[in-house]
Amino acid sequence: KNKGTLDRYTRNRVVAFWNESQEESNHELLACSTALQILHTLTKLQEQWQQCSYQNLNVVLSVNSGELLSGNIGTSTRLNFTVFGDAVNITAGLVSLNRKFQTRVLLDNKRLKKSKITWFAIL
């Protein structure tokens, strides 16, 4: 829907990326829209889960943009296409800052200004 690629997911982490295989001029906006859609969908799901006494998920998200490397990593029998580099590491660091600032979504400030997104507050 938002032209992103799901890279990997683990027990407590999901990584997705945009703008890798095809140039997308508004990839920052698409990534931010995805983050908000995830929170919106999760809120609806948690309302349903609460009725079934399921435990709530505390999800925090981060959005960053920057140069990265992409390609196949692994062996000939188990290749994995992924992204890596400073942009990925910075994004992971933003996730932990959510807890410090008690926020649910954090964006890299340079990218926020570049994309001219106005629906996030600057901390």
N, C-alpha and C positions, 0 to 999 in steps of 0.2 A: 504494500500500500504506500509506504513512504520511501521506497527505493533503497532500503538498507539491506545489509547482509548479516545474518546471524553467524557469528564466527565460532563461538564456543560457549558452553555453559557447564558449570560445575554445581556443586551442592549449594553454594551461596553467591554465585557470580555468573553474569551473562555479559558477553562482549559482542557488540555489533559494530559495523562500520559502514560508512557511506563514501561515495566518490572514488572507489577503487578502480573498477573496471570501465566505467563510463563517466566522463566529466559531468558533474552535476553542480551548476553554479550556486544553487541555494541549498547545498547539503547541510549547512549548519542549521538552517530553518527546519529542514526535514528531520534532523536528529532531535532538535528541541521539541518539535511536534510529537515525535514518537515518545519522548520522555513523558510529556503531559498526557498522552493517550494511555500510556501504561499506568500512570497514577489514577486516571479516571476509571479505567477498567478495573483496576485492583480495588478501588473504593466500592464499586458496585458488587464485586465478588465478595468482599469482606462483609458487606451487609447480609448477603445470603449465607455466608459461612457462620456468621454470628448466630443465626437462627438454628444452625445445626451443631452449635457449640464447638466449632472448629477454631483452632488457634489462628490469630491474626498474623499476617506477615508484615514485618517492618522493612519496607523497601526504600532504599536510597539510590539515587541515580546521579551520574555525572556525564557531562557532555564536553568534549574538547575537540579541537581540530588542529591539525598540524601535519608536518611531513612524517611519513612512516614508510616502512618497507613491507611488502607483501609478497607472498610466494608459498610454495610447497615446502614443508618441513617434514622430515621423518625418513623412513626407509622405503625401499621400492615396494614393500608389501603393506606399508601403512603410512601413506602420505596424508598430510593435513594442510590445507590452504589456510593461512592465517596472516595477521598483521602484527608487527612489532616495531619498537622504537620508542623514542622519547615521548611522542604524543600519547602512546598507549600507557606508558608509565605515569605520565602526568594525570591522565584520566583516572587511573587507579588511585592515585593520591587524593584526588578530589572526592572520591567516595568516602574516605575516612574523615575528611573535613566536614562532610555533612553532619556527622555526629557531633563534632565540636560546635558547629554553628546551629545545630538543631534544625536543619533544613532537610528537604526531601530531594531537591535537585540542585546541583551546582554546575555552573558553566565557567570555563576559562574566560576571564574578563576580556582579553584581546579578541577572542572569537565573538563574544557577545557584542562588542562595539562594531566589529567588522560586519556582522550579519544584520545589524540595525534592528535586532529583536527588542521589542519594547515590553513584552509581558513577563519579564523577569526583573527582580530588584537587584541592584548592585549593593553588595555588603561591604 
